[in-house]
Amino acid sequence: MYKYANESFFMNKNTIIPYHKNGILILALVLLSISFGCSQSQIPVLCYHNIYKISGTPGPLYINEKTLEKHIQFMSEKGYKSVMPEDILNHTLRIKLLEGKNVMFSFDDTRLMHYTVAAPLLEKYGYRGTFFIMTVAIGKKNYMTKKMIRGLADRGHSIGLHTYDHQDLRKISAGEWKNQIDRPRQMLEDITGYNICYLAYPYGACNKKTAGEVRKRGISASFQLASPMQQTWSEHFIRRLMVSGTWSPQRLENEMMAMFGKK
């Protein structure tokens, strides 16, 4: 149906504080820099895609059921709490900072195995996840039905939007926004009975223009992949770690620390 684009992984860690003979100004700038750094410290958000039981090749888009459980069990044994998009949003905007060890589990593309495997595994360890739905796939073979999506929402999982058919939002025309955001969002709200206000960008692809457009359309927070966070509308550039099915649990935590840093 579509192919994932290659991602660039980089971070800009430069901080410039200008000199001024007025010590108060210097102190204010330092405090502002520290405050901004804290506001941008992010809770780990994990991104999974396809899950398989028997046949499959592990990689960035595929993970074995047993490996997925090992990841989830490891997080539980390490004392991580699962959080929802609203928690990530409040932390990003410094409305309510999260304490302790937290992680958000997210699953893209409406896959049937998200309902039959991922959700039960999360629940087994007392966790809940976020499922980003591509609405064109609903009801098709190997994808979730409307009833399943509603069931996830009713069991405490979060349902988010992944557009209609996985288009790169940086490249769509002005007339396509209703088809990719407004109508799918309304469909998911009709299915779940809940307000749908979180989005995962297809391919993790976004820029200031797309962020402004989804913000204008009532999306509260948007999730990308590994590009840097932005100071303006930071809640629409929230990063996620694409998890490889080849990673051991300890490798996963190491990758989390490398991308998001220790709290």
Residue pairs with C-beta under 8 A, 6 or more apart in sequence:
1 137
1 165
1 166
2 165
2 166
2 202
4 60
4 61
4 203
5 168
5 203
5 205
7 203
7 204
7 225
7 226
7 227
7 242
8 226
8 227
9 226
10 226
10 227
10 228
11 228
12 228
15 33
15 37
17 26
17 29
17 30
17 33
18 29
19 26
20 26
20 29
36 231
38 94
39 92
39 93
39 94
39 234
40 92
40 229
40 231
40 234
41 260
41 261
41 263
42 88
42 91
42 92
42 229
42 238
42 239
42 260
43 83
43 87
43 88
43 91
43 98
43 102
43 103
43 104
43 260
44 102
44 103
44 104
44 241
44 256
44 259
44 260
45 88
45 103
45 104
45 106
45 223
45 238
45 239
45 240
45 241
46 71
46 103
46 104
46 105
46 106
46 240
46 241
46 243
46 252
46 256
47 106
47 107
47 108
47 200
47 223
47 225
47 240
47 241
47 242
47 243
48 63
48 68
48 105
48 106
48 107
48 108
48 118
48 243
49 60
49 61
49 62
49 63
49 107
49 108
49 109
49 111
50 56
50 61
50 62
50 63
50 109
50 111
50 113
51 62
51 63
51 64
51 65
51 68
51 111
51 113
51 114
51 117
51 118
52 62
52 63
52 64
52 65
52 113
53 64
53 65
53 117
56 62
56 64
56 245
58 64
58 67
58 244
58 245
58 246
59 244
59 245
59 246
60 242
60 243
60 244
60 245
62 245
63 71
63 243
63 244
63 245
64 245
65 113
65 117
65 121
67 245
67 247
68 117
68 118
68 121
69 121
69 124
70 248
70 249
71 243
71 247
71 249
71 252
72 105
72 121
72 122
72 124
72 125
72 127
73 125
73 249
74 249
74 250
74 252
74 253
75 82
75 103
75 125
75 127
75 249
76 125
76 126
76 127
78 101
78 253
79 100
79 101
80 101
80 102
80 103
81 100
81 101
81 102
81 103
82 102
82 103
82 104
82 105
82 122
82 126
82 127
82 128
82 129
83 98
83 102
83 103
83 104
84 104
84 128
84 130
84 158
85 104
85 130
85 158
85 160
85 198
85 221
85 223
86 158
86 220
87 96
87 98
87 102
87 104
88 104
88 221
88 238
89 95
89 198
89 220
89 221
89 235
89 238
90 96
91 97
91 98
92 221
92 234
92 235
92 238
93 234
93 235
100 263
101 263
103 256
104 129
104 130
105 118
105 122
105 127
105 129
105 130
106 129
106 130
106 131
106 132
106 160
106 200
106 223
106 240
107 114
107 118
107 129
107 130
107 131
107 132
108 132
108 134
108 162
108 200
109 132
109 134
109 137
109 162
109 166
110 131
110 133
110 134
110 135
110 137
110 138
110 143
110 144
110 149
110 162
111 142
111 143
111 144
112 142
112 143
112 144
112 148
114 131
114 144
115 144
115 148
115 151
115 152
118 129
119 129
119 131
119 152
119 155
119 157
122 128
122 129
122 157
123 155
128 155
128 156
128 157
128 158
129 157
129 158
130 157
130 158
130 159
130 160
130 198
131 149
131 152
131 157
131 158
131 159
131 160
132 160
132 161
132 162
132 198
132 199
132 200
132 223
133 144
133 149
133 159
133 160
133 161
133 162
133 184
133 188
134 162
134 163
134 164
134 165
134 166
134 202
135 161
135 163
135 164
135 184
135 187
135 188
136 164
136 165
136 166
137 143
137 144
138 144
138 145
138 146
138 149
138 187
139 145
139 146
146 191
149 159
149 188
149 191
149 192
150 191
150 192
150 193
152 159
153 159
153 192
153 193
153 194
158 198
159 188
159 191
159 192
159 194
159 196
160 196
160 198
160 199
160 200
160 223
161 181
161 184
161 185
161 188
161 196
161 198
161 199
161 200
161 219
162 199
162 200
162 202
163 169
163 180
163 181
163 184
163 199
163 202
164 179
164 180
164 183
164 184
165 180
166 202
166 203
167 176
167 180
167 202
168 202
168 203
168 205
169 180
169 201
169 202
169 205
169 206
169 210
169 213
169 214
170 205
170 206
170 207
170 209
170 210
172 180
177 213
177 217
181 199
181 213
181 214
181 217
181 219
182 217
185 196
185 217
185 218
185 219
188 196
189 195
189 196
197 218
197 219
197 220
197 221
198 219
198 220
198 221
198 222
198 223
199 214
199 219
199 221
199 222
199 223
200 222
200 223
200 240
201 210
201 222
201 223
201 224
203 225
204 223
204 224
204 225
204 226
204 227
204 240
204 242
205 224
206 222
206 224
206 227
206 236
206 237
208 230
208 232
208 233
211 222
211 230
211 233
211 236
211 237
212 233
214 222
214 236
215 233
215 236
219 236
220 235
221 235
221 236
221 238
222 235
222 236
222 237
222 238
223 238
223 239
223 240
224 237
224 238
224 239
224 240
225 239
225 240
225 242
226 239
226 240
226 241
226 242
226 259
227 237
227 239
228 237
229 237
229 238
229 239
230 236
230 237
239 259
239 260
241 255
241 256
241 259
241 260
243 252
243 255
247 255
